[in-house]
Amino acid sequence: MEVLNEKMMNTEDVMMKDNDEKIKKQNGVAMEMPKDQLLSLDIGTRTVVGVLLRPENEQYCVVDYEVVEHTERAMLDGQIHDIEKVAKVVGKVVEALKERNGEISQAAIAAAGRTLMTERAYAEIDLDITKEIDKEVTDMLQMLAVQEAQNKINVGIKTKPEIVGELEKAPEQLEIDVVKDIGADESVPKNVKSALSADDYYTVGHSVIEYKLDDSFIINPHGHRGQKLSVEIIATFLPHIVVDSLYTVLSRVGLDVLNLTLEPIAAMNVAIPKKLRMLNLALVDIGAGTSDIAISKDGTIHSYGMVSMAGDSLTELIAQEYLMEFNAAEELKVFSSYLDELEYVDVLGLPHKIKAEEVHQKAAETVDKLTQKISDNIKELNGKAPSAVFLMGGGSQFKGIKEKLSEKLEIPEERVAIKTIEQLDMVTYKVQPPKGPEFITPIGIGVTAVEERDHDFLQVTVSGTSIRIFNTSNVKLSDALLLSGYNARSLLSERGPSIFVTVDGEKKELRGAFGEPARIIVNGKPASLDSPISHKDQIVVMPATPGEARVVKLGELLKEERCCYIGEAKIKLVDYVSVGGVNRTEDYILKDGDEIVLKGAKTIHDLSKRAELDLKLFKIMLNGIEQEEDDNVVNGAVYELEKRDIEEVAEIAMATVDEAVDTSKIEVLVNGKPYSVPEGSVFVDLFDIIGFDSSQIGIEQVGDKKLEILLNEQPASFLDPLEENDRAVIRLRKRTE
């Protein structure tokens, strides 16, 4: 492997010696680095890269650089876990550059994209249906969703303390050290004012996935009306602790922070310049522990993402397969992309020769899994596959990743390309150019520091409270309100209290009127949630005021005339309305709990009576369907009449007879014999049952005989009702008896 290392070694050592000869101490005092030069530091999981560069016209010249590897795993997945060990490596880089170039007092740094936290969230609001939806409404809704995403992140982080690393174990000590070492310069927030709790985040950005108006998907709700609007967003956050740890490391080596950006932003600024960002492009930085993703669209950096899998997954596989120490396996992985045959020594000291193709075959499953995760994350952030993908980072050079990613994204292979520093048009070199795409980020950190040198943070005041906001060059007023902990719902105009009534047993809510929305003033002038903000802005929020309970009259609730039509004939359905049992007019003002009853025709049976229709001869139809007698009448419906044919009339008549036969019966005794009679019968009905000559009913005397009727041994009348098990007697007796 030593021979291979020599072949792949960069010529930087030779160039460094040349530079050493040029830089000498004068009178025991170190030379000052030219003021137009700046140092950018890429503090990575495997290495720390320092790049000195200076702007030259519209380009940037790399003057010098230094790379030092971590001897121990002081960083995991881009997060600093051991401040002292990381500071030691950073110190080596800085001292080497100082010796060759003069004193250095500031450095530009970047927070790793792998420390970003992404969360999807949903929010909905009620609308005033009388007003069109405008941008102010959608901005408030988006802010509400971002706040919900932050709440979800807070809950998740508390159950996963390993995400924030070992720094969380002693936040008080970290804060004291930073204040002591850096001081409190207000122009650049070198002192760490934020408490290092796991639920503090800077909002980096968010994008809308979809809107729904009254539960139906809509692309752009502006100008529409409805009762409810909802949104689903994907938001990205940067934990305070990540920023604080970077500041602490620089304070340990005696440097001030010149500028702080995000690694994906830095990489974007050189790999995908602004002139290309109208295109839908993805930049994927496959590092050691994670793969960082940035998406450009519509002229801006649209969204960020991270996959917790990258080059180390391949290295660990190779170490296990070939029984190698991790660093040796890393070298074998790197050289497998350049050489056909490889030599290595395993942990037992045994030498081996293998084909590079064998390494690629053994890693194929891991490559497939890695590219699938990257593809899924890109599609989630972008909503679809992008037009093209640029790969960077050491992991991107492993054979098969580029081809497999194009397959997963279903885009042509030539649209997935590895971006190298040789392809950076805006960069020139005073020294031998470094090799590989992993140098793009440190160069981008320096370029970003020049282009966005105003502040790495913005200091603003929200309703008297001073806060700092991570400057992503597109900071809006809503970002300041979110970071200040302002409740997004307090910006929305709220309805007044509702009153509840019932109409024919159906409960109805009469919702209160909307109040006035919040007013936001920036530097004395009205502003909106999407207004850009600047350093030192003074923001004042005047909260929304709730509405009042609505005054609703009975006529307003029942504003539609209750009627229907049979053919062209209009039939009124409501005769009068009672509230709480008292008839009321349309001017009656409703109160909470009122019970409203509509008096009139409610069923088809009622309608037939009102229209004087015999349903045995006619049928009432609605949309071609015959209506049953107990069906409810539909307000405003147009019914049609159909005359029944003779067969139907006869069938209904028979059914009526059958129904009469099937009527409930009671058992009585008449002259000692049992009979079944319909329930509700009276005494006179018994004459027909026993066959008594009905012409004699009402005649007290027939010849020498007299009619006698008894019910339960007592004299009866013809209209006495009959009950179950009654005993009746009907007979003619001689007058002498």
ZIZIBEL-V343339 format. One record per residue. RES is the residue in one small letter. PSI is psi in radians with two decimals (999 if undefined). D_LAST is the distance of its C-alpha to the last C-alpha in whole Angstrom. Layout:
# ZIZIBEL-V343339
RES|PSI|D_LAST + RES|PSI|D_LAST
This chain:
# ZIZIBEL-V343339
m|-0.46|142 + e|-0.70|145 + v|-0.74|147 + l|-0.68|144 + n|-0.67|144 + e|-0.69|147 + k|-0.63|146 + m|-0.10|143 + m|2.44|145 + n|2.68|145 + t|0.27|148 + e|-0.57|147 + d|-0.72|150 + v|-0.77|153 + m|-0.60|152 + m|-0.69|151 + k|-0.69|154 + d|-0.75|156 + n|-0.62|154 + d|-0.67|155 + e|-0.49|158 + k|-0.49|158 + i|2.03|156 + k|2.66|158 + k|2.45|158 + q|2.12|160 + n|0.58|162 + g|0.04|159 + v|2.27|156 + a|2.52|154 + m|2.59|154 + e|2.42|151 + m|2.42|149 + p|2.45|149 + k|-0.39|146 + d|-0.02|145 + q|2.62|144 + l|2.73|141 + l|2.26|139 + s|2.39|136 + l|2.20|135 + d|1.75|132 + i|1.65|131 + g|3.07|129 + t|-0.69|128 + r|-0.62|131 + t|2.84|134 + v|2.17|135 + v|2.21|136 + g|2.29|138 + v|2.21|140 + l|2.22|142 + l|2.85|142 + r|2.55|143 + p|2.41|142 + e|1.84|145 + n|-2.06|144 + e|0.26|141 + q|3.08|141 + y|2.28|141 + c|2.17|144 + v|1.97|143 + v|-0.68|146 + d|2.84|146 + y|2.81|143 + e|2.44|142 + v|2.24|140 + v|2.29|139 + e|2.62|136 + h|2.26|134 + t|-0.39|136 + e|2.83|132 + r|1.33|129 + a|-0.21|128 + m|2.48|126 + l|2.19|123 + d|0.71|121 + g|-0.09|124 + q|2.29|122 + i|2.13|125 + h|-0.49|124 + d|1.78|127 + i|-0.77|129 + e|-0.73|132 + k|-0.69|133 + v|-0.75|132 + a|-0.62|134 + k|-0.77|137 + v|-0.75|137 + v|-0.71|137 + g|-0.68|140 + k|-0.75|142 + v|-0.83|141 + v|-0.77|142 + e|-0.70|145 + a|-0.72|146 + l|-0.61|146 + k|-0.76|147 + e|-0.61|151 + r|-0.34|151 + n|-0.15|150 + g|-3.12|150 + e|2.50|148 + i|2.26|144 + s|-0.32|142 + q|2.79|138 + a|2.55|136 + a|2.40|134 + i|3.01|131 + a|2.47|127 + a|2.39|124 + a|2.41|123 + g|-0.43|120 + r|-0.28|119 + t|-0.13|118 + l|2.56|116 + m|2.20|112 + t|2.41|110 + e|2.42|106 + r|2.57|103 + a|2.78|101 + y|2.48|98 + a|2.65|97 + e|2.68|94 + i|2.69|94 + d|2.58|91 + l|2.72|92 + d|1.92|92 + i|-0.26|90 + t|-0.16|92 + k|2.55|95 + e|2.59|98 + i|2.24|99 + d|-3.11|103 + k|-0.55|105 + e|-0.68|105 + v|-0.82|101 + t|-0.58|102 + d|-0.75|105 + m|-0.71|103 + l|-0.75|101 + q|-0.72|104 + m|-0.71|105 + l|-0.71|101 + a|-0.70|102 + v|-0.71|105 + q|-0.66|104 + e|-0.69|101 + a|-0.72|104 + q|-0.69|106 + n|-0.71|103 + k|-0.70|102 + i|-0.76|106 + n|-0.76|106 + v|-0.75|103 + g|-0.70|105 + i|-0.54|108 + k|-0.36|107 + t|-0.06|106 + k|1.21|109 + p|-0.31|112 + e|-0.34|114 + i|-0.67|114 + v|-0.07|116 + g|-3.05|119 + e|-0.27|120 + l|-0.52|121 + e|-0.27|118 + k|-0.51|119 + a|1.09|121 + p|-0.58|120 + e|-0.76|122 + q|-0.72|125 + l|-0.77|125 + e|-0.73|125 + i|-0.78|127 + d|-0.76|130 + v|-0.76|129 + v|-0.71|130 + k|-0.73|133 + d|-0.56|135 + i|-0.55|134 + g|-2.93|133 + a|1.36|131 + d|2.08|132 + e|-0.50|130 + s|-0.64|131 + v|2.08|130 + p|1.32|128 + k|-0.52|130 + n|2.54|128 + v|1.86|124 + k|-0.38|122 + s|2.44|119 + a|2.40|117 + l|1.23|117 + s|2.69|114 + a|-0.16|112 + d|0.43|110 + d|2.19|113 + y|2.61|113 + y|2.35|115 + t|2.10|113 + v|-0.69|116 + g|2.98|113 + h|2.80|110 + s|2.59|109 + v|2.29|105 + i|-0.88|104 + e|2.68|101 + y|2.68|99 + k|2.28|95 + l|2.05|93 + d|0.79|89 + d|0.19|90 + s|2.36|92 + f|2.41|95 + i|2.40|98 + i|-0.86|102 + n|1.92|102 + p|-0.14|100 + h|2.31|102 + g|-0.23|100 + h|2.93|97 + r|2.69|94 + g|-3.06|91 + q|-0.46|89 + k|2.35|91 + l|2.33|94 + s|2.77|95 + v|2.55|99 + e|2.27|100 + i|2.90|104 + i|2.16|106 + a|2.64|109 + t|2.35|112 + f|2.65|113 + l|2.09|116 + p|2.43|116 + h|-0.66|118 + i|-0.52|119 + v|-0.79|121 + v|-0.79|123 + d|-0.69|124 + s|-0.64|125 + l|-0.76|127 + y|-0.69|129 + t|-0.77|129 + v|-0.79|131 + l|-0.61|134 + s|-0.58|134 + r|-0.53|135 + v|0.23|138 + g|0.44|139 + l|2.54|138 + d|2.72|136 + v|2.04|133 + l|-0.75|134 + n|2.53|131 + l|2.27|128 + t|-3.03|126 + l|2.50|124 + e|-0.75|125 + p|-0.61|123 + i|-0.78|124 + a|-0.80|128 + a|-0.72|128 + m|-0.71|126 + n|-0.40|129 + v|-0.56|131 + a|-0.66|130 + i|1.53|127 + p|2.87|129 + k|-0.57|127 + k|-0.30|128 + l|-0.07|126 + r|-0.04|123 + m|-0.37|121 + l|2.65|121 + n|1.64|118 + l|2.65|120 + a|2.38|120 + l|2.16|122 + v|2.05|122 + d|1.78|124 + i|1.76|124 + g|-2.53|125 + a|-0.96|125 + g|-0.58|122 + t|2.90|120 + s|2.04|120 + d|2.48|120 + i|2.37|119 + a|2.45|119 + i|2.28|118 + s|2.52|119 + k|2.45|117 + d|0.66|118 + g|0.11|121 + t|2.99|120 + i|1.94|119 + h|-0.74|116 + s|2.86|115 + y|2.72|116 + g|3.01|115 + m|2.41|116 + v|2.20|115 + s|0.92|116 + m|2.38|118 + a|-2.50|121 + g|-0.58|125 + d|-0.50|124 + s|-0.69|121 + l|-0.73|124 + t|-0.78|127 + e|-0.67|124 + l|-0.80|123 + i|-0.71|127 + a|-0.70|128 + q|-0.73|125 + e|-0.68|126 + y|0.20|130 + l|1.03|130 + m|2.69|132 + e|2.63|132 + f|-0.85|130 + n|-0.65|133 + a|-0.67|135 + a|-0.60|132 + e|-0.76|132 + e|-0.73|135 + l|-0.70|134 + k|-0.79|131 + v|-0.83|134 + f|-0.37|136 + s|-0.32|134 + s|-0.19|134 + y|-0.48|137 + l|2.67|139 + d|-0.59|138 + e|2.41|139 + l|2.58|138 + e|2.44|140 + y|2.87|138 + v|2.22|139 + d|3.14|135 + v|-0.25|135 + l|-0.04|136 + g|0.16|140 + l|2.29|139 + p|2.63|141 + h|2.66|139 + k|2.26|139 + i|2.80|136 + k|2.49|135 + a|-0.58|134 + e|-0.57|131 + e|-0.72|130 + v|-0.75|129 + h|-0.66|127 + q|-0.73|125 + k|-0.49|124 + a|-0.03|123 + a|-0.73|121 + e|-0.70|118 + t|-0.70|119 + v|-0.75|120 + d|-0.77|117 + k|-0.74|115 + l|-0.86|117 + t|-0.53|117 + q|-0.75|113 + k|-0.73|113 + i|-0.78|115 + s|-0.78|114 + d|-0.72|110 + n|-0.69|111 + i|-0.79|113 + k|-0.61|110 + e|-0.76|108 + l|-0.68|110 + n|-0.28|111 + g|-0.18|108 + k|3.12|110 + a|2.46|113 + p|3.03|116 + s|-0.60|119 + a|2.84|121 + v|2.31|122 + f|2.27|125 + l|2.50|126 + m|3.08|128 + g|2.69|129 + g|-0.64|130 + g|-0.37|127 + s|-0.32|127 + q|-0.14|130 + f|2.35|129 + k|2.30|129 + g|-0.33|125 + i|-0.81|123 + k|-0.82|124 + e|-0.71|123 + k|-0.62|120 + l|-0.67|119 + s|-0.63|119 + e|-0.75|117 + k|-0.65|114 + l|-0.19|115 + e|0.79|115 + i|2.75|118 + p|2.54|121 + e|-0.61|123 + e|-0.17|126 + r|0.11|124 + v|1.98|124 + a|2.60|128 + i|2.16|129 + k|2.17|131 + t|2.89|134 + i|-0.39|137 + e|-0.37|139 + q|0.08|136 + l|1.78|136 + d|-0.52|138 + m|-0.02|138 + v|2.31|140 + t|2.97|144 + y|2.28|146 + k|-0.36|149 + v|3.06|148 + q|2.15|148 + p|2.41|144 + p|2.86|142 + k|2.59|140 + g|2.72|136 + p|-0.20|133 + e|-0.18|132 + f|-0.08|135 + i|-0.78|133 + t|-0.88|131 + p|-0.62|134 + i|-0.72|135 + g|-0.58|132 + i|-0.74|132 + g|-0.77|135 + v|-0.76|135 + t|-0.68|131 + a|-0.65|133 + v|-0.79|135 + e|-0.47|133 + e|0.96|130 + r|-0.04|133 + d|-1.10|131 + h|2.52|129 + d|-0.42|127 + f|2.66|124 + l|2.40|123 + q|2.07|123 + v|2.87|120 + t|2.22|118 + v|1.93|114 + s|0.79|113 + g|-0.16|116 + t|2.20|116 + s|2.28|119 + i|2.84|118 + r|2.51|120 + i|2.33|119 + f|2.20|121 + n|1.83|122 + t|0.30|121 + s|0.04|123 + n|0.85|120 + v|2.27|118 + k|2.89|115 + l|-0.63|114 + s|-0.56|110 + d|-0.70|113 + a|-0.72|114 + l|-0.68|110 + l|-0.82|109 + l|-0.52|112 + s|-0.06|111 + g|0.28|108 + y|2.26|106 + n|2.05|103 + a|-0.56|102 + r|-0.42|99 + s|-0.19|100 + l|-0.31|102 + l|2.44|99 + s|2.22|97 + e|2.64|93 + r|2.69|90 + g|3.10|88 + p|2.58|85 + s|2.73|82 + i|2.62|78 + f|2.31|75 + v|2.92|72 + t|2.47|69 + v|1.93|68 + d|0.74|65 + g|-0.19|65 + e|2.18|69 + k|2.35|71 + k|2.45|74 + e|2.21|78 + l|1.74|80 + r|2.59|83 + g|2.92|86 + a|2.69|89 + f|2.55|92 + g|-2.78|95 + e|2.38|99 + p|2.91|100 + a|2.67|103 + r|2.36|107 + i|2.25|110 + i|2.24|113 + v|2.06|117 + n|0.68|120 + g|0.00|118 + k|2.53|117 + p|2.50|113 + a|2.89|113 + s|2.97|110 + l|-0.48|110 + d|0.17|112 + s|2.37|115 + p|2.59|118 + i|2.78|119 + s|2.96|123 + h|2.36|125 + k|0.19|124 + d|2.53|121 + q|2.02|119 + i|2.25|115 + v|2.28|113 + v|2.17|109 + m|1.90|107 + p|2.75|103 + a|2.65|100 + t|2.39|98 + p|2.71|94 + g|-3.08|92 + e|2.87|89 + a|2.45|85 + r|2.53|84 + v|1.94|82 + v|2.21|80 + k|2.73|77 + l|-0.70|74 + g|-0.55|75 + e|-0.68|78 + l|-0.70|76 + l|0.75|74 + k|-0.45|77 + e|2.33|75 + e|2.29|73 + r|1.78|70 + c|2.94|69 + c|-3.14|69 + y|2.44|69 + i|1.81|67 + g|-2.18|70 + e|-0.06|72 + a|2.20|69 + k|2.25|69 + i|2.09|66 + k|2.34|66 + l|-0.44|64 + v|2.22|64 + d|-0.75|63 + y|2.93|64 + v|2.31|65 + s|2.50|64 + v|2.00|66 + g|0.53|64 + g|0.01|61 + v|2.28|63 + n|2.31|64 + r|2.69|68 + t|3.06|70 + e|-0.25|73 + d|-0.05|76 + y|2.28|74 + i|2.14|76 + l|2.57|75 + k|2.74|75 + d|2.28|75 + g|-0.01|72 + d|2.40|70 + e|1.99|67 + i|2.26|67 + v|2.21|63 + l|2.16|64 + k|2.19|61 + g|-2.65|60 + a|2.07|60 + k|-0.51|61 + t|2.95|59 + i|-0.60|59 + h|-0.81|56 + d|-0.72|57 + l|-0.72|59 + s|-0.64|57 + k|-0.76|55 + r|-0.59|58 + a|0.05|59 + e|0.92|56 + l|2.37|57 + d|1.91|54 + l|-0.12|55 + k|-0.38|53 + l|-0.42|56 + f|2.70|59 + k|2.48|61 + i|2.17|63 + m|2.52|66 + l|2.05|69 + n|0.68|72 + g|0.08|71 + i|2.28|68 + e|2.35|64 + q|2.37|63 + e|2.79|59 + e|-0.58|57 + d|0.09|57 + d|2.52|61 + n|2.52|63 + v|2.35|64 + v|2.16|68 + n|2.28|70 + g|-0.06|72 + a|2.66|71 + v|1.90|71 + y|2.70|68 + e|2.59|68 + l|2.42|65 + e|2.31|64 + k|2.33|62 + r|2.56|60 + d|3.02|60 + i|-0.70|57 + e|-0.74|57 + e|-0.74|57 + v|-0.78|54 + a|-0.71|52 + e|-0.72|53 + i|-0.69|52 + a|-0.79|48 + m|-0.71|48 + a|-0.60|49 + t|-0.72|46 + v|-0.80|43 + d|-0.66|45 + e|-0.68|45 + a|-0.72|41 + v|-0.64|40 + d|0.08|42 + t|2.61|40 + s|2.46|39 + k|2.75|36 + i|2.73|33 + e|2.26|30 + v|2.80|27 + l|2.23|24 + v|2.02|21 + n|0.65|18 + g|-0.09|20 + k|2.45|23 + p|2.42|27 + y|2.61|28 + s|2.18|31 + v|2.63|31 + p|2.49|34 + e|2.36|35 + g|0.03|34 + s|2.73|31 + v|3.01|28 + f|-0.70|24 + v|-0.41|24 + d|-0.30|27 + l|-0.41|24 + f|-0.74|23 + d|-0.59|26 + i|-0.68|26 + i|0.02|23 + g|0.39|24 + f|2.47|21 + d|1.87|22 + s|-0.26|23 + s|-0.31|23 + q|-0.06|20 + i|2.29|20 + g|-0.11|20 + i|2.05|18 + e|-0.49|15 + q|2.27|13 + v|1.82|14 + g|-2.20|14 + d|0.26|10 + k|2.71|9 + k|2.36|10 + l|2.30|12 + e|2.25|12 + i|2.30|15 + l|2.58|16 + l|1.97|20 + n|0.80|21 + e|0.20|17 + q|2.55|18 + p|2.44|16 + a|2.88|19 + s|2.88|21 + f|-0.45|23 + l|0.19|26 + d|2.28|25 + p|2.56|28 + l|2.50|28 + e|2.89|30 + e|2.27|31 + n|0.28|28 + d|2.65|25 + r|2.05|22 + a|2.58|20 + v|2.24|16 + i|2.06|15 + r|2.81|12 + l|2.25|10 + r|2.53|7 + k|2.61|5 + r|-0.47|5 + t|-0.32|4 + e|999|0
